[in-house]
Amino acid sequence: MTFTTTLALLVSSMLIYSAPLIFTSIGGTFSERGGVVNVGLEGIMVMGAFSGVLFNLSCADVFGSATPWIASLVGGVVGLLFSLLHAVATINFRADHIVSGTVLNLIAPSLAVFLCRFLFGKGQTNTISETFGRFSFPVLKDIPFIGQVFFNNTSLVAYVAILISFVSWFILFKTRFGLRLRSVGEHPQAADTLGINVYLMRYLGVMISGFFGGIGGAVYAQTISNNFAVTTIAGPGFIALAAMIFGRWNPVGAMLSSLFFGLSQSLAIIGAQLPLFSNIPSVYLKITPYVLTIVVLAAFFGQSVAPKADGVNYIKSK
């Protein structure tokens, strides 16, 4: 295997595993910039994955190759609706954000498996026929070396996720909406005195996180597992949360962190095919993503400065 082929395989695999993390970590960024901690990203991804696969199985004959893209949007809508549970609990009833998010993580797998048994008679769905697959960019793939590594037989949805991360950065830091969302995450009392509806902005932040988290789950199920089972989403939501923190609550930083974690996940899958990692026992490669998550959180969590009102319930009368 030549160096170019090896690098192309590694980059392609990294992008495939990074795409769901990018979407989900961007969603988490919007929620926490608005002051609501969302540790329920894992549960939101579960519901997005289940609904995306269910739509894919039901409508593949109608939409053909466009099915995975539409199914991802359906997963995003379901994730948005599911995240409203977290929004109501934390914003209206002032529940502890960590407890509320944990409840989402506990509800989602049980609900999804129950629906699987009800609809399919077993604990998992059937295998989908329409997946995201691989994509080669016209013209760009013919560029020497760069085209072979980055634009040939790669993941189109990952490049869409990268593009969305830059759009999200612009929205958060260069628009009126982004300024208002960040203000209620930093100092909600001051924002309220300026006429900003703190509750509404926080709702929007959580809903956006639910939408992107649902998309992340649907993308994961339609690129990696190709079906849904209780073990389909087992950890990527927490890795996305770590990527958001490592990226300092910035969409572009979250995207770059997701690429890093996606690389570690891809090594667990294709490491045996790479000369440099072929002699490492597979069990060590499989635990690498989770070890890196712990190391990154331990090393950088204290250095990362979250929005000042992140996780703090706002009471208008006070």
C-alpha positions in Angstrom: 0.0 0.0 0.0 1.5 3.3 -1.1 1.7 6.4 1.1 -1.0 8.2 -0.9 -3.4 5.3 -0.7 -2.8 4.9 3.0 -3.4 8.6 3.6 -6.5 8.6 1.4 -7.9 5.6 3.4 -7.2 7.3 6.7 -8.7 10.7 5.7 -11.8 9.1 4.2 -12.4 7.0 7.2 -11.8 10.0 9.5 -14.4 12.1 7.7 -17.0 9.3 7.8 -16.7 9.0 11.6 -16.3 12.8 12.2 -19.5 13.9 10.4 -22.0 12.8 13.1 -19.7 14.3 15.8 -19.5 17.6 13.9 -23.3 18.0 13.6 -23.9 17.0 17.2 -21.1 19.1 18.7 -22.3 22.2 16.8 -25.8 21.6 18.2 -24.4 21.4 21.7 -22.5 24.7 21.1 -25.8 26.5 20.4 -27.5 25.1 23.5 -24.6 26.0 25.9 -24.0 29.4 24.3 -27.6 30.1 25.3 -26.9 29.0 28.9 -28.5 25.4 28.9 -26.1 22.5 29.4 -27.2 19.6 27.2 -25.6 16.3 28.3 -28.6 14.6 26.6 -26.9 14.7 23.2 -26.5 11.0 23.3 -30.2 10.4 23.8 -31.1 12.9 21.1 -28.7 11.1 18.7 -30.5 7.8 19.5 -33.9 9.2 18.6 -32.4 10.8 15.4 -30.8 7.5 14.4 -34.0 5.5 15.0 -36.3 7.9 13.2 -33.8 8.4 10.3 -33.5 4.6 9.7 -37.3 4.1 10.0 -37.9 6.8 7.4 -35.2 5.3 5.2 -36.8 1.9 5.3 -40.3 3.3 4.7 -39.5 5.7 1.9 -36.4 4.4 0.0 -38.6 3.3 -2.9 -40.1 6.8 -3.2 -37.0 9.0 -2.8 -34.2 6.7 -4.1 -30.7 8.0 -3.6 -32.0 11.2 -1.9 -33.5 9.1 0.9 -30.5 9.4 3.4 -30.5 13.2 3.1 -34.2 13.5 3.7 -34.1 10.9 6.5 -31.4 13.0 8.2 -33.7 16.0 8.2 -36.5 13.9 9.6 -34.1 12.7 12.3 -33.3 16.4 13.0 -36.9 17.2 13.4 -37.5 14.3 15.8 -34.4 15.3 17.7 -35.7 18.9 18.0 -39.1 17.6 19.3 -37.3 15.3 21.8 -35.1 18.1 23.0 -38.2 20.1 24.0 -38.4 17.8 27.0 -35.0 19.1 28.2 -36.0 22.7 27.4 -39.3 22.5 29.3 -37.6 20.8 32.3 -34.7 23.3 32.5 -36.2 26.5 31.4 -39.8 26.3 32.7 -39.4 24.0 35.7 -35.8 25.0 36.5 -34.6 21.4 36.8 -31.0 20.6 37.2 -29.5 20.6 33.6 -27.3 17.5 34.2 -30.2 15.5 35.7 -32.6 16.5 32.9 -30.0 15.6 30.2 -29.3 12.3 31.9 -33.0 11.5 31.8 -33.0 12.0 28.0 -30.1 9.6 27.7 -32.1 7.0 29.8 -35.4 7.4 28.0 -34.2 7.3 24.4 -32.7 3.8 24.1 -35.6 2.2 26.0 -38.2 4.0 23.9 -36.3 3.2 20.6 -36.0 -0.5 21.4 -39.6 -0.7 22.5 -40.6 0.8 19.1 -38.3 -1.6 17.3 -39.9 -4.6 18.9 -43.4 -3.2 18.3 -42.7 -2.4 14.6 -40.2 -5.1 13.6 -40.7 -7.8 16.2 -37.1 -7.7 17.3 -34.7 -5.4 19.1 -33.3 -3.8 15.9 -34.5 -2.5 12.5 -33.9 -4.1 9.2 -30.8 -3.1 7.2 -31.3 0.0 5.0 -30.7 -0.2 1.2 -30.0 3.5 0.7 -26.9 4.9 2.5 -24.7 7.9 2.1 -22.0 5.8 0.6 -18.8 7.3 -0.9 -18.6 10.4 -3.2 -16.0 11.7 -5.6 -15.9 15.4 -6.4 -15.8 16.1 -10.1 -12.7 18.0 -11.3 -11.3 18.2 -7.7 -10.6 14.5 -7.6 -8.2 14.9 -10.5 -5.9 17.3 -8.6 -2.6 15.5 -8.1 -2.2 14.0 -4.6 -4.7 16.4 -2.9 -7.6 15.2 -5.1 -6.7 11.5 -4.4 -6.5 12.1 -0.6 -9.4 14.5 0.1 -11.8 14.5 -2.8 -11.9 10.9 -4.2 -14.1 8.2 -2.7 -14.9 10.2 0.4 -17.8 11.4 2.5 -19.9 14.2 1.0 -22.0 14.6 4.2 -18.8 15.3 6.2 -17.9 18.2 3.9 -21.5 19.5 4.3 -21.0 19.3 8.1 -17.7 21.2 7.8 -19.5 23.9 5.8 -22.3 24.1 8.3 -19.7 24.6 11.1 -18.4 27.8 9.4 -22.0 29.0 8.8 -22.8 28.4 12.4 -19.7 30.3 13.5 -20.9 33.3 11.4 -24.4 33.0 12.9 -23.2 32.9 16.4 -20.6 35.7 16.2 -21.6 37.9 13.4 -25.4 38.2 13.5 -28.0 39.8 15.9 -29.4 36.4 16.7 -26.0 35.1 17.7 -25.3 38.1 19.9 -28.6 37.7 21.7 -28.1 34.0 22.2 -24.6 34.5 23.6 -25.8 37.4 25.8 -28.4 35.2 27.6 -25.7 32.6 28.1 -23.3 35.2 29.6 -25.6 37.5 31.6 -29.3 36.8 31.2 -30.3 39.6 33.6 -28.6 42.2 31.5 -30.1 40.8 28.4 -33.5 40.9 29.9 -33.2 44.5 30.8 -32.4 45.2 27.1 -35.7 43.6 26.0 -34.3 40.2 25.0 -36.6 37.3 25.8 -34.3 35.1 27.7 -36.7 32.1 27.8 -37.3 32.3 24.1 -33.6 32.5 23.2 -32.8 29.5 25.5 -35.6 27.5 23.9 -34.2 28.3 20.5 -30.7 27.2 21.6 -31.9 23.9 22.9 -34.1 23.3 19.8 -31.2 23.9 17.5 -29.1 21.5 19.5 -31.8 18.9 19.2 -32.1 19.4 15.4 -28.4 19.1 14.8 -28.1 16.2 17.3 -30.9 14.4 15.5 -29.1 14.9 12.2 -25.9 13.6 13.8 -27.7 10.4 14.9 -29.3 9.8 11.5 -26.0 10.4 9.7 -24.3 7.9 12.0 -26.9 5.2 11.4 -26.9 5.7 7.7 -23.1 5.8 7.2 -21.7 3.5 9.8 -24.2 1.0 11.1 -26.8 0.9 8.3 -29.5 -0.1 10.7 -30.6 0.7 14.2 -30.0 -1.4 17.4 -29.6 -0.4 21.0 -25.8 -0.5 20.5 -25.9 1.8 17.4 -25.4 5.0 19.4 -23.2 4.0 22.2 -20.8 6.8 23.1 -20.7 9.3 20.1 -23.0 11.7 21.9 -20.6 12.0 24.8 -17.6 12.3 22.5 -19.4 15.1 20.7 -19.9 16.8 24.1 -16.2 16.5 24.7 -15.5 17.9 21.2 -17.6 20.9 22.0 -15.7 21.6 25.3 -12.3 20.9 23.6 -13.4 23.3 20.9 -14.1 26.0 23.5 -17.8 26.4 22.7 -17.0 27.5 19.2 -18.6 25.8 16.1 -15.3 25.8 14.2 -13.3 24.6 17.2 -15.9 21.9 17.8 -15.6 20.8 14.2 -11.8 20.6 14.4 -12.1 18.6 17.7 -14.6 16.3 16.0 -12.2 15.6 13.2 -9.6 14.7 15.9 -12.0 12.3 17.7 -13.2 11.0 14.3 -9.6 10.1 13.5 -9.2 8.2 16.7 -12.5 6.3 16.0 -11.4 5.5 12.5 -8.1 4.0 13.7 -10.1 1.6 15.8 -11.7 0.3 12.6 -9.1 0.4 9.9 -5.9 0.4 12.1 -5.2 -3.2 11.2 -5.0 -2.2 7.5 -2.4 0.5 8.1 1.3 -0.5 8.3 2.0 1.7 11.3 -0.7 0.2 13.5 -1.0 -3.3 12.1 1.0 -4.8 15.1 -1.1 -3.1 17.8 -3.7 -5.4 19.3 -7.2 -4.4 18.2 -8.5 -4.0 21.7 -6.2 -1.1 22.3 -7.3 0.6 19.1 -11.0 0.2 20.0 -10.6 1.9 23.4 -8.5 4.7 21.9 -11.5 7.1 21.3 -12.7 6.8 24.8 -9.3 7.1 26.4 -8.6 10.2 24.4 -12.0 11.7 25.4 -11.1 11.2 29.1 -7.6 12.6 28.6 -8.8 15.7 26.7 -11.5 16.5 29.3 -9.0 16.0 32.1 -6.3 18.2 30.5 -8.4 21.0 29.0 -11.7 21.2 30.9 -10.2 23.4 33.6 -8.6 25.7 30.9 -11.8 26.0 28.9 -14.1 28.9 30.0 -17.8 28.1 29.5 -20.4 30.9 29.2 -20.8 32.4 32.6 -24.5 31.5 32.9 -24.2 28.1 31.4 -26.2 25.7 33.5 -27.6 28.5 35.7 -31.4 28.6 35.7 -32.9 32.0 35.1 -35.7 33.4 37.2 -37.1 36.6 35.8 -38.4 37.9 39.1 -34.9 37.8 40.6 
